[in-house]
Amino acid sequence: MADRDAYPFCLPLFAEGEFELAFDHAITIIVGENGTGKSTLLEGIAALAGYDEAGGGKAYRPVDHSGAIEAMGGALSQALRASWLPKITAGWFFRAESFFSVARYLDEAAREPLSGPPPDFLSHSHGEGFPRFFDERCRRQGIFIFDEPESALSPSRQIEFLKLLRRMDASGICQVIMATHAPVLMAYPGARLLRLTKHGLEPVTLEETDRFRLIREFCADPAAFVETMTAG
């Protein structure tokens, strides 16, 4: 029995005790404010699929958890039940904050035994390494979970990421679950867009999201927007 007062079950998302989430689109995008449980939900799904909650693929353990003090959402997987059609656990869980640990793991693993040049993700800038990593790891059949992939992506790099999503969508063999704050990524055509609040998950349009409204107000009059938001 889960302790409802302990993390992650104390999050508003789980206040009702049960919820159901169907992934009936190739691309599912989850939006919401910090602290609502987006990352926790993704970590729970990732752990259920067999990925390390710190990020990586099946059987990858790039991060040493033995001395960790932070609470993560992997425990949520014990309370989740999945109905797979078909059951696929190949893929990747990408977390921006653990990218360098995962990239270092892959770079080092590729050197032993040597089978050509290693991927060398770490010799590139953060914004260059992310797209290279995505492009190399997201071409196969699988479940791909992205937690705020825009963290190191400029607007032009976000467009490149949209092109990757398009290729994954068109392949017919990829299931993408993504949490993001970026309106550019939220706008992917045909994606199922869900907003996570203290009341749970609900379908939402791009124009209804807080982030879109904020950006729209800024673009209408940047100076007035900044002046208003910083007054007092």
Sequence and secondary structure as in RCSB ss.txt:
>XXXX:A:sequence
MADRDAYPFCLPLFAEGEFELAFDHAITIIVGENGTGKSTLLEGIAALAGYDEAGGGKAYRPVDHSGAIEAMGGA
LSQALRASWLPKITAGWFFRAESFFSVARYLDEAAREPLSGPPPDFLSHSHGEGFPRFFDERCRRQGIFIFDEPE
SALSPSRQIEFLKLLRRMDASGICQVIMATHAPVLMAYPGARLLRLTKHGLEPVTLEETDRFRLIREFCADPAAF
VETMTAG
>XXXX:A:secstr
   TTSTTTTSGGGTTS       SSEEEEE  TTSSHHHHHHHHHHHTTB TTSBSBT   S  TT  S  GGG
GGGG     SS    EEEEEGGGHHHHHHHHHHHTTTTT SS   GGGS HHHHHHHHHHHHSSSSEEEEEESGG
GG  HHHHHHHHHHHHHHHHHSSEEEEEE   HHHHT TT EEEEEETTEEEE  GGGSHHHHHHHHHHH HHHH
HHHHH  
